[in-house]
Amino acid sequence: LGLGFIMLRKKGKLPGATIPYPYDLEYGTATLEVQAGAVQPGQRVVLLDDLLATGGTMQAAIELIRKVGGKVPACACLIELSFLAGRGRLDVPCTSLLSYDS
């Protein structure tokens, strides 16, 4: 497809200089990081995650990409737990391959 790939990971998992984004969870706080320079200003980034539950981590990922100057036109997940209504927390369109209602 000619597309690049970058990872957003929990704090301390990426090598080199990183840019953090702390966010709240239902049960505490967490921090996502991206490697400094991985996203260029104005670059379009579509986020992909394995699971969308409450939407907190996906929305934090969207905000982190924006923080470093990227644009997020959409996101996708493999599995969505729709009964947790995470899609409602997202401010970009989201596609899931498989959705569980309960």
N, C-alpha and C positions, 0 to 999 in steps of 0.2 A: 504493500500500500504506500510505501514511501513515507511513512509516518515515524516520528520519533517516539521515544519512551522515556519518561522520568518517573521516579518513585517518590511518593510522600510516605514517610514512615513515622513511627512513634519516636519521641525524643531519644537521642543517643544511638540510633540504629544506622545512621548514614555516615559515611566517611567524609572528611574535609569540613570546610566551613558550611554551616547551614543557617537557614532562616526559620525561626520558630513561630508557631501560632498556637497560643494556649486557648483552650475552650472548655466550657462546662459540659459535664455529663450528668445523667440523672443521679448518679451515685458518687460524684466527685468531679475532678478535673483531669485533663489530659493535655498533651502538647503534640502537635504534628510538626514535622520539619520537612523542608525541601533543600536540596543542595543549592548554595549560592551560585547564581549564574545559570542555573538549569533552564529557567524560563526567561525569554527575552521580552522586553516591553512590547505590548501589543500582540504577542503570540497567542494564538487560539489553542486552548487546551480542553480536550474532552476527558472528563474523569471517568474511570472505570473501577468499580469495587466488587468484591465477591458478594457482599451482603448489605442490603439496606434494611435497617431495623427502625430505630427512632429518628434517623436522619441527622443526628448531631455531628457525627464524624464526617459525613459527606458534605454538610454545609460548612464545616470548619475547613475542609479541603478546598471548597470553592473560594472561601474567604482568603485562604493562604495564597492561592494562585493569583487572586486579585491583588493581594498585598505586594507581591513581587512584580506586578505590572502585567500579568496575563489576563486574558479574557476567557471566560468559561461559557460557551454557547449551550452546552448540554452535559448530562452525565448519564451513566448507565450502570446497572448492576446485574449480576447473574441471578441472584435470588432476592426477592423482596418479601418481607413479612408485613403485608399490607394492613393487618389488624393493629399494627403499632403506629400507623399513620405517618411514617417518616417522610413520605413524599410531600406532605403538606408543609414541612419545614424548609423545603428547598425552593430557591428562587430562580431555578433554571429547569427546563424540561428534563425529565428522567424516563429512561426506558429500562424495563426489566425483562429478562428472559423467562423467569418463573416466579409466580406470585402465590404465596400461601395466605389464606384468609383467616386461619386460626390454628 
